[in-house]
Amino acid sequence: MFITFEGADGCGKTTQLVLLYEYFKAKGIDVLKTREPGAQGLGEKIREILLNYDGEVSDRCESFLFLADRAQHIDKIVNPAVASGKIVLCDRHIDSTVAYQGYGRGLDIPRIKMLNSIATNNIRPDLTFVFDIDVKTSMQRVGQEKDRMESAGFDFFNRVRMGYLEIAEQEPNRIKVIDATKSIEEIQKEVVKIVSELI
């Protein structure tokens, strides 16, 4: 099973991924946690460029770097883990590229979806959580020290948020929107309930 965690920076998705990972571990379930970009090896090098490169990066170049990382990640980490019977929990995946580069940067969304399909060889998550939070709160949670992506500004992140909600409307069977303003404990209970029903 392949479960992805999505949302703007500061939404709490990584915290919820770790909590679900620990929940599965406690149940004796074979589980792997990973991330995009930069799971390990080559991906870590790509992540360093994406988040910390201090020169100009064109919007299309940014998209292709994410897609290159995704192809490596699916082929070398996700697919082998799922094939061996693991549940894979991934921090960001295809929907991030649609939300950030499509809705946020204004690139052609159908083309991004097509490129996502090529990068993943048409592999899609079984379940995706989108942790929704207003932009002001998410930016406050991120704090003052921001990487290149986190520094994009209010309007950009508002477009990203609206993008995530639109994607979720298009795929309600796969994508579950979670109110990320609730407490960590409340959100965890909701996540566990949804996952348990699916398993």
Summary of the structure (lengths in Angstrom):
residues: 199
radius of gyration: 15.9
end to end distance: 8.8
largest distance: 46.3
contacts: 640
relative contact order: 0.21
helix: 57%
strand: 13%
